[in-house]
Amino acid sequence: MDAVLADLWGRSRGSHQAWLPSALAASAALGACAGALANGVGSSAGAGSLEGFEGPFTGMGITGFNDLASAKGLTPAACAERCRGEPACRSFEVGAREAVQGECWLSTATRDSAGSAYTTWKLYDYYELRGTSTTALMVVSSSTGRYGVGSAFLFLICLVVISRA
């Protein structure tokens, strides 16, 4: 992993890279990486992002899990406000194109809980309440300094995504 990171940053490869010298530094780096991803680096989030939500995930939605209220004629911000007002709401899809523009569908599901039902919906954009997904990144234990299973790989992916942004 050190060699890959050295290559990413244009440094010469060595037998030891001090890019994360302590568990605290590793935890801070993971936190910054997770924050950058949550704020749209490497995703479709950006100009249409809403406070407290991840997204928009353009052309995506959760099939069969729109189990809360629905409405028509709403902006993404108004749909987000409805989701915030419903304690069980974890995500919503909003019609963003063509005849479905302004439709708002609230859901108790997230990308994690819906699994393969999170899929392409060409006319809709998906938003998820920030902090409800467990797929982001694992945290380094400050007491042991060790990553959880698979988190080193996720951390590397995060660095690659950020380095290309």
N, C-alpha and C positions, 0 to 999 in steps of 0.2 A: 504494500500500500504506500510505503514511503517513496518508492521509486515513481509510482504513478503521480503522487502529489508533487514531487520534484519536477517531473515533466510538465505537469499542469502549470506550474509557476515559473517555468523556464530556468530552473536551478539545476546545477550538476547533481547527479546521483551520488550518494555516499552510503556508507554502511549504516549510518544513523542520522536521521533527520529529527531535529528538535522542534517540529512544527506544532506539537501539543505537549509542552513540557510537564504538565501536571493534570490531575483529574479535574481541577477547577478550570484550567484553561480549556480542556476538552469539553467540559460541560458548557462553558461560555460559548465555545465555537458551535456546538450543536444547537444551543439556544438561538444564536444569531442565524444559523442556517434555517432552522425551523421557522423563525420569524420571517425571514426573507421569502421562504416558500409560501407561507400563509398569506403574505402580503402581495403575492402575485409573481415573484420571480420564478420563471419556468412554468407558469400556468397561464391560463387565459385571463386571469384577473387583471384588472387595470382600470381603465377609464370608467367602466361601469360598476366598479366595486362599491360595496355598501358597508358602512360601519357595523362591525360585529359579525359579518358574514364572509365566508370564503366564496369566491366567484366574481364575476359570472363564469361558469363553465359553458361556453357557447356550444349550442347544439346538443346538449346533454340533458338527461332527466332520469327519473326513477319510474319505471313502468309498474303499475298495479299497486303503488303504495301511497297514492294521494288520498289519504284517509281522513283528512280534516276538511276545513272549509275550502270553497273555491269562489272566485268572483271574476267579473269581467270589467274591462275598462280601467285597469290599474297600471301605474308605472312600477318598475322594479322597487323603487323606494317605498311606495305605498304597500306593495305586497310584503316587503320586509317588515314594515310596521305592523301589519296584520300578524305575521309570524311571531314577532316579538310579543304581541298581545295574547298569544295562545300558548299557555305553559307547555303543552305537549309538542309544539312545533319544533322540528329540528332542521327542516329544509323546505325549500319551495322551488317550483318551476314557474317561470313567467313566459308567456307567449311573446316572442321578440320579433317575429317576422310574419308577413302575409296575413291571412284571415284570422289567425289566433292571437294577434298582437293585443296585449293588455290582459290576457287571461292569467289568472293567478291561482295556483294549486298548492295548498299547504300539506305538509307531510310529517309524520312522526319518524320516518326513516332517514337514514344517512347513507352515504356511499358504502360504508362498512356494513351496516345492517341489511341493506338491500342486495348486496352481492352483485350477481350478474344482471339483476333488474336495473342497475344503474347502466344506462346504455344511451345510444344516440337518439336524440329527438331533434331533428333538423330545425324545427321552427321554434324551439324553446331554449331558454337558458336556465341553468341550475345554480342555485345558491344554497349554501349550507351554513348553519349557525357555527361560528368559529368555536373550536374547542370540543366539538361533538364527535369528530373523527379520531380514530385511534391509529390511523395508518401513517401519520406524519413521521416523527422520528422518535427513537427511544432515547432516554436520558442516561448520562453517565452517572453512576453512583458516586457521590462525593466521598463516601467512606472507603470503598474498595478501589475506585478509579477504573472499574471495568465496565465495558459496554454490555448491554443486553444482547441476546442472540440476534444476529443479523444486523445490528445497528451500525457496525463498522461499514458494512456494505452500503446501508442507507446514507451514512455520513459521506461516503465517497461520492455517491450519486448526487447528493446535495451540493457538494463542492464543485462537481463537474457542471451542474446546472447553473450555479451562481457564476462560475468562471466564464460561461458562455453568454451570460446576460449582458 
